Amino acid sequence: MLKRAVTLLFAFVLCAAAAASAQERKNLQVFRDISEQVNRYTQFTIFDTVDASVVEGQVVLDGWVTMPFKKDELERRVRTVTGVTAVDNRIQVLPVSQFDDELRFRIARAIYGNSAFWAYAAMANPPIHIVVNRGKVTLLGVVQSNVERQLARSLATGFASFGVANELKTDEEVQAELEKIGQ
């Protein structure tokens, strides 16, 4: 009987320790786990983008996806991350448009077909995302240098779009943002 009581007490202590460690997870750890969940989602393409912010377990998802089911699936994946207490899903679905679809593919071919970006094109989840909303193009993601950022913008402007917004970031800029989150 004493052995069983000790075993139950030990199990209770382990559960309490696990609950305490879940509460102590830092924003950066939760953010990295969310990032991993999004990047491992097989339906996530270069034409979708998701941003996340984490404050004490409260997650805000923002961005654009090409299909409605992706919005719900991404939220479901984020909810499974340890340390997430609530999710505010602000992801928007891009409108269906043959013009936008054609523009997406043409710009993707121009960027990832350029020899400067071949290494990115070979990745499972290429880092440059191309969001086209009613003819307006936004480049998002991460590149290694400012030269690559400008080259991607130059390649994207050669098409009949209504404008190109270049929101690509360099590795150094992303690292600085991650360090701010970790503080």
Buried (B, 14 or more C-beta within 10 A) or exposed (E): EEEEEEEEEEEEEEEEEEEEEBEEBBBBBBBBBBBEBBEEBEEBBBBBBBEBBBEEBBBBBBBBBBBEEBBEBBBEBBBEBEBBEEBEBEBEBBEEBEEBBEBBEBBBEBBBEBEBBEEBBEEEBBBBBBBBBEBBBBBBBBBBEEEBBEBBBBBBBEBEBEEBEBEBBBEEBBEEEEEEBEE
